[in-house]
Structure formats: structure tokens, C-alpha cells
């Protein structure tokens, strides 16, 4: 039976059509970096699912309830209670987005030479660790590094590798992190069994466990539908168990908070929380607003309630898989199985004639924009190939992420995206690589510029 969108559309926004000649000009003006395009020149924007979703009528109504008091607003307590009920954590600290939570956490607990293991760190997480002169170490299972391999939980942590790290260098590890779902690895989920295994190792070595929880609800749905013995449970029940296995989390509410801005840092440790709040006051705002308006807190609170509803999650995961199936049928290599929030084209496999240091992901991203005005994002050697000591090496994978905003695009939009990708795939041999002409030292993919080789 067809899985329909579990909502009705009450407001629409016009999108702008451009010609190929116009797109060629715009891309050249942007230094061949789609981050630098004007959004109005993009037809279907799959750059990110972060903050780009459509809020529900209930969320828009909640905005009118926003209490904009500087300290102790009613909206904060509504937000706090929803987050505490979901996560069970003692200290709930609002931030303007997820990277602010990461910055506050890592700046207050890390010292140079520390190691933070994770299944796979995403870009801002890694950058906020490395700016403290610590090491962000990826310990995803080997299956998670093989794009074409089908495995139900490719985001799982390699427990043997984590055990070895904590045995040999545990004195340098202040905490362990797990990203759910694993964004850098294709939006792949982590099983409850694996999280329990990580928890057991953290208990054995007396290490706190934090989740990067921005897509916790999607991860819970995968557990419900893929892990033995979980199908009878609700996504919220599974999510609450996930959080119960951790000591804290960072969260971008721009993903599974279904909001356009916001996030939080949550934890149980009183001392860490006090240090975090002190830095929050210095850089974000008072602890009861954390850089957010009261109406933002209201929207997040309502979004966290909506995101664990089964009809929404069933539609969300199925609509992403639909795009993946279309691309596989067209012969385009992707990370399999499809992730929760995005489809990841394996640009290295699609464009084997382009060396990693000529950025096959950038070549693919630019071709998609030129072909049909579709904007994706490179997740590969540009994003992850630059080491903190200045060396550039190929990343583990060269991917192109097509991140699907929540409740924004319909099936016909997704069909169009599939047609554009298939058209690019049909003439892949004609695509060439790029060289980088400008790049900052940190998070270079956001503002780097390129030129064709």
C-alpha cells in the first residue's frame, strides 16, 4: 500500500526555475562551491536537513505562546520538561544549535592530547574537538566503511577497537561519544545491542557516554523495524532507552527537533553542567534561553513530541528509501541500505577516473546543480581530508549527500531529483575533477573555492 505524507499542506512557497546557462554563471560566481550559491537560485535544495524542515500548524501555534522573558521564562520550563521526559537527564542547557552545544562541552572538558572516540564524528563535532588540540577518533565497524555492503546497523561502534583504545590509552579519553544516526557514514543507525555494549565498556573503564542525538528518532525507528525483539515498542520508548544508556548528549534541534533553529546540551554531571552554564552565559546567553527566543523553545518542545509519532517516522524513512531505490535502479552507486535522513551517492565509485585529491564529490555535486538545479553536499576529501597538521589525504569515502528536508518536498520533487541524478550518471565519464583555489583552515568545505582541472 502507498505510504502517503501524514499531513496536509496549508501554505506553499514558490520556487524559482533557472536555465542551464544561468546555473553555469551562478556556479562560476560561487567558485564552484554550492554552499556559496544564493538559495533562490536552487530548485530542489538537498544541501542539508538541518533547520530546513517545515514546521507543523501546532508548532506555529506554539510560537504565539512564546514567553520572551530574559530569565526564567515559561517557555524554558516547557522546553526543559519535554527534554527531561524524553532523555531523563538532570541538566538541560539550551543552545542556539548543535555545534554550540559541542563547543561548550568540548571547551570545558578537553585538554590538548585528549582522545574522543565516536562511531564517526561529523564535521562540526570533529572541528570543535580538534580546535582544543584533541583527537577525534572514528571507530565505526568495518562494515560501515563499505558503501555497497548491506548491513542493518552500519553505524555501530567497533566494540573491540573501543575496548583496545580504553585499555591502552584510556587515561587520555575523557568521554566516549556515539552519533545516532551516523551522519558521516551514510545516516546509518546504531542498534540497542551495540549501545548496550558501549555502555558496558564505559562502565568497565569508568568513562561517561554522550550521544550526538540530533537524529535520535530516526535511529529509534530503525531499531523498531530492524532489531530483534523491538517491533512491539513505540519509537519514544526505544528513544528513552537509548538516552538511559548515556550520561549526556549534544543535540541539534534543527534535525529531529523539527525546528528551524536551536539545540541543547544535556547531562547528569553537576560539575560539568556548572562549567557548561558558565561558558553558556559568556557566549550564548542566560541558561534559560541559551541564545534562543522563547518562541524557538516552544517550537522545539512541540517538535520533540511530534518527531516520535509513528506515522511521521514511517513516512520519513520510507520516502528516503524511495529515492535510494530509484537511484539504484538507474545504476547509480549509493551507500546501502538507504539512511534515515539522506541518500549518499558513492562519488568515488561513480567517478573512478577522478582521483580523490581532485574531489569526485565536488564534481558530482556541481554536475547535479548544472543538470537540474539540485543542490547536495560533498562529504569526502574536501570535508574530511585535511588534517589538523595541514596534511591533505583522501578521506575514507568520497560521498555526495542528498539530505531531505522534513515535510517539505513531495513525491514528484523526489522523482525529479532521481531523474537529475540518473541523467548525470549516464554521462559520468565526461565529468572532470577540480582543484581548490581558496580554503580556510577550519571547516574549509563551507567557504572553499574551486576551479575545474
N, C-alpha and C positions, 0 to 999 in steps of 0.2 A: 504494500500500500504506500502511496506517495506520502512522504513526510512534509507537511506544509509548514510555513512560517507560523509560529504560535502567537501571532499578533496581527492587528490591522494597522494600516498606515493612515495617520491623521494629518500629517504635514509632509510636504515634499520640498526638495531643493533642486533647482535646475543645475545641470552640469553642462560644461562647455565642450563643444566639438571643435577640433582643430584639424588642419590638413597636415600631411606628412612634411611638406615644406616648412610650415610653421613650427612643427615639432623639431625639425632639424636645426632651425635657427635657435629655438629656445634651449635645446640641449647644448649647443655650442656655446651660447652665452653663459650657461651654467657650468662650464668647464667639464662637461660630460659627467657630472655628478648629479643624480636625480634628486638628492637632498636639497640642492640649490635651485630647483625649479619652483616657480610660483604654483601653488596648488590649483589655481584656477585654470592652468594650462594642462592639467592632468584629467583624463576622462574617468578612469577607474583607479582609485588610489589604494594600493595594497602595500604601501611603504611600511605601515605598522598597524597593529590592532590596539595600540596604546593611546587611549584618550580619544579615539576616533569613532566610537560607537554612538548609537542613537539611544538617548535616554527614554524611559517609558513615561506615559502620562502620569503615573504615580510619582515618579521621580521629579518631573516638572512641577507637580503639585506640592511636593515636599519642599522645593526651593522656596515657596512662598511662606513656609514655616520657619525659615532660617532666622536664628537669633544672632545678630551681629555684635553682641556684647564682646568687649575685648577679653574679659576674663570670666570664666565660669558660665559660658553661655549654655542655654538649654540644649542647643544643637550638639554641643560637645558631649553632653551626657547621653543623649540619644545615640550618637555615634559610638561612644565608649561602650554602652550596654550591648549594642548589636555585635561589636567586635569581640567583646569579652565572652558573650554567649557562644559565639562561633569558635573562638580559639582557646578559651579557657585561661589565657594569660593574665597575669596580675596587673602589669603596667601597659597601658595603651597610649602611645605617643603619636599624635597626628603629624604628618609632614606633607609638603606640597606635592611630592611624588615619590616613587620608589627609590630613585637614586639619592634623594635627600636622606632617606632612612639608612641607606647603605653608607653614605658619607659619615653620618653621625655615629653609627655603630662602629665602623672600622677606625675612625679617627680617635674614638675614645678607648678602644681595647687593643689596637695593634701597635707593635713596636717593630723597628727595622729588623728584618731577618725572620719574622714570623711566617708561618705557612697556613693558608686557609684551604683545606680540601673541599671539593664540591664534586657533584657528578660532572657538570660543565658550567663554568662561570659565563654569564653573558657580558656584554661589552662594558656597561657602566659598573657592574659588580667588580669585574677584573680591574678596571681603571681605578676604582676607589680603594682597592687593596694595594695595587702597585704604587699609587701615589704616596702611600705610607711606607714604601720601600719593603713591603712584604711580598710573598709569593702566592699567587692564585694557582692552585694545582688541580687539574682536571683528572678525576678518577672514575669516569663512566665505564661501564662494562665494555669489553671488546666488541660485542655485537652492536653497540651504539655508534661505532666508528665505521660501519659498513653500510652505506646508504641503501643498497638494494636488498639487504637481508631483512626478512620479515620476522619480527620478534615482538611479543605483546608489550614488553616493558623495556624498551631500549634506553630509557632514561635511568635505569637502575645504577646504583653505585657499585663499583667493584669492591666487594667486602674484603677480599683477600688483600688487595692493594691498600685499602684503608687500614686494615689490621697491621700490615707491614710498616706503613708510614707511622702509625701511632706507636708501634713497638720501637722503631729505630730512631724517630725524630719527634716523638710526642711532646717533648719539652718545648718545641717551637710552635705547637699547634694550640692556639687559644680557644678555638671553636671549630666545629665541623658544620658545613652547610650542605643542603640538598635543594636543588631547584625543581619545582613542580609546577607545570611540566617543564621538561628540559629544553629550553628555547634554542640554545646553540646547537643541540643535537637533533633538531627537527620537530620540536614540540612534542617530544616523546614522553610518555608517563613513567612514573615510578610506582612500583607495587607496594602494597601494605607490608608484604613479607619482607621486601628489601628495606623499607623504612624501619621495621622492627629490628632487622639485622644491624642497621646503622646505629639505632638506639642502644642495642646491646653492646656494641663496641664502644660507644660513648660512655656508657656506664662502666665498662671494664676499665677504661683509661681515664675516667673522671673528666670528661670533656662535655661542654654544653653543645647541644644540637640546635641549629637555627634552620628554618625553611625560608627560601626565597619563594614566597607563596602567591605570586601575582596571578597564577592560573590554577589555583588550588581546586576550583570547582570542576574544571575540565579534567584534571587529574583524578578527582573523585569519581567522575563518570566513567573513565576508562577502567578504574578499579572495579566499579559495579558491573561493567559489561565484560571484563576480560579475566578477572581474578576469581579463582575457585572459591565458593562459599560466600561471595559478596553480593550476588544478584538480588537477594531479598531486601537489602538495606537501602535506605534513601541516600542520595548524594550528601545531604547535610550530615547524616550520621557518620558516613565514611570520612567526610572532611574533618569532623570533630575528632575522630580517632587519629587522623593524620597529625593534627595540631597537638593532640595529647602526647604524642611521641617526641615532641620537640620542647625546647626550653625558651624559644622565642622565634620571631620571624621578621623579615622585612616584606613589605607589601606595596606594590603599585596598584592603587585602586582604579587606575586607568585601564586595567585589564578586567579581571573578574570582579572588580567593584562596580563595573558598568557605568563608570563616571568619566567625565572629560578631564578631570584633574584630581590629584590627591593621592594619599598613601598613608602608611603608618609603620611605626616600629613598635613591636610588642615583645615583652619578655617577662620573666619571673624574678630575675636577679635584682634585688633592691639597689645594690651599689652601682651596677651597670646602668640601671634606669636613672639614678640620680645624676650620674655623669652625662648621660644622654640628654636629659632635660636641661642641664646647664648649657650644653652646646646648642641645643634647640633654641633656647632663649636668645643666644648670641647671634644665630644665623637664620632662624626660621620665624620665630615669634613666641608668644606666650604658650605654655604647654596645653592650654585648652583650645588653641586654634591652629598652631603649628604651620602658619603660612597659608591657611585656607580661610575662605569666608564661611560663615555659618551655614549658608545655603549649600556649599560644597559638602560639608559634613552631613547634612540631611540627605543629599543625593547619594552619597556613598553608603549611608546606613540602609537606605531603601534598596540600593543596587545589590548589596551583600545578601539581602533577603531574597531578591528575585533570581540571583545567579544560580542558586542551588535547586531551583524548580525543575523537575524532570522534563516537562515539555520543552523548555528552553534549551536544556543541555542536549536532549536528543536531537533537536533541530540543529543546534550549533555544530555538533560533532559530525552529524550526517552530511550537512551542507559542505563542510570542508572535505570530507571523504569523496563527495561527488566530484569536486574539481580534480582531486587526485586520480580518480578513475578515468576521467576524461583525458588527462594528460598521459597516463599510462597507455590508454587505447591509441593515442596519437604517436606512441613511440618515444615520448619524452621521459628521460630518466629522472626519478624523484626519490626522496627518502621514503622508504616503505617501512611499516604501513603509514598512511597519512596521519599527521599530527592533529592536535586539537584546534589550534588557532590559525594554522597556516599550512600551505603546501611548500615544500622545499625542493626546488629543481636542483639536481646534481649537475652543476655547471661544468665541473671538471670532466665528468663522463660525457656530457653533451657536446663539449668543445675540446676534445683531447688534443687538437692541434694547437691550442693556445696554452703556453706554459703558465704555471701558477703565478709566476712573477710578472706576467703580462695580464693578469687579472681576468680570467674567464668569467667570473661572476659579474664584473663590471660590463664586459662585452655583452653578456646575456641581458642584464638589466637595461642597458641602453637600447638594445635591439627591441625589447618589448615596448619601450616607450615610443620608439620611432614607428614601430609597426602599427600600434593601436592606441597610444596614449595611456598604456597601463604602466603604473609605477610600482615596482617591487624594491627589494633591497639586497645588496650583496652581503652575505655572511660567509666570509672566507679570508683570503690572504690580505685584503685591504683592512678588514676589521680586526683580524687576529694575528696577522703575520709579522707585526712589528714588536720586537721585544723591548723591555724597558732599558736595555743597554744599547739600543739603537740598531741592532741587527735585524734584518728582514729575512724571513724564511717562509716557505709555503705553510699555510695553515693545514690542520688535519684534513679539512674538506673545503672545497670551494662550492658554496651553495648560493642560490637565489631564493629568498623567502617571499612568498606571496601571502601576506598576512591579511586575514579577512576581518574587517571591522564588524563589530557585533550589531546586528539588527539594522544594517544599512543597505546592503545590496540584495537584489532578488535573484532568482534562478537565471533569468535572462542575462543579467550582468555577468554571472559566473560562466554561462555558456559563451558569452563574448570573450571573456578572458581566456577560456580554453581554446577558442579559435585563434586568438592572437598568439598564444604560446605555440600552438601547433604550426602556425604559419612561420614563426621564427625557427622552430625545429626543422622544418622542411628545407630550409636554406642555411642550416648551421655551418656548413663547410665554407660559406662565403664570409663568415664573421671573422674579424681580426681582433688582436689584443690591444691593450692600452698601456701607456706609461704614465707615471704620476709626475705632475709638474709642480705641485704645491701640496704640502701637508703639515698640519700642526703636530706637535709631539704626543699629544694625548687625544684619544678618540678621533683619530685622523679621518675616519670614514665620513664623519658628519660634514666636514668642510674641505676635504681634499679636492684637488682639480686634476684633470687628466687630459690626455690628447691621444688620438689613435696612433698606433705604431705604424 
